[in-house]
Amino acid sequence: MAQKLTLISHKLCPYVQRAVIALTEKGVPFERIDIDLGNKPDWFLKISPLGKVPVLVVASGDGEVALFESNVICEYIEDTQGGAKLHPQDPLKRAQHRAWMEFGSTILSELWGLETTGDPAIFESKRKAVAAKFAQVEKTLAAGPFFAGKDFSLVDAVFAPIFRYFDVFDQLTDLSVFADTPKVRAWRDALAQRPSVRTAVGPDYPQLLHAFLVRHNAHMLKLAA
Ligand SMILES: N[C@@H](CCC(=O)N[C@@H](CS)C(=O)NCC(=O)O)C(=O)O
């Protein structure tokens, strides 16, 4: 049955971007609607249990279903859409990939407190926590260019926006979270070239992220607004 997919989005959200990458990798048509997270519309609050993006609205002859949680959305896209396979066939490898997708989200959760703190001690402890997580990733990486070798997967879709975020943030602060992880840096650089990643993150991302951080009083920024 024909389906229409609508992704409720915010331009800067790395969780949204992973879903955009999965859809783009598979060549799936979808509509992307950006909302203002500072002034969430009522229709959005009705369909998003946590009031968070992304939400994927799946419309078919049976009506509309709103899916939330970015990794669940990515899995649904993989399960239902054609195009490139974004998970390994082998169940054990697939389970490992899912674990690393979750790990990606734990890296993002370190952003709480890091983005806006004016306290150098908090900044440093969060910075160290992020660097330690990338050091864990470093240990799992093999030949590249992608997480599992030559095939792009959902782990790549999850990490590409994370790298982009920390890379831009790194240019604005003294973050240095990739200093001791050469394999992670090579992976990050390969992902940055990927057309789906460029589409999902957008060329104006550094400016938008900078403006966002300034608006949210990110005290540790090196550059003025
Ligand atoms: N676990 C969620 C996290 C999504 C999330 O934190 N989204 C942020 C934007 S990047 C959001 O919508 N924040 C709005 C709010 O919390 O009010 C997922 O993976 O989808």
The ligand as an ORCA input file, in Angstrom:
! r2SCAN-3c Opt
* xyz 0 1
  N      15.883     10.021     22.269
  C      15.359     10.959     21.318
  C      16.054     12.308     21.521
  C      15.521     13.379     20.585
  C      15.874     14.794     21.095
  O      16.465     14.967     22.182
  N      15.513     15.809     20.305
  C      15.718     17.185     20.736
  C      16.302     18.052     19.630
  S      17.913     17.513     19.132
  C      14.366     17.819     21.070
  O      13.408     17.608     20.359
  N      14.323     18.630     22.126
  C      13.150     19.371     22.458
  C      12.812     19.297     23.919
  O      13.377     18.435     24.618
  O      11.984     20.086     24.354
  C      15.572     10.415     19.901
  O      16.520      9.650     19.711
  O      14.754     10.710     19.013
*
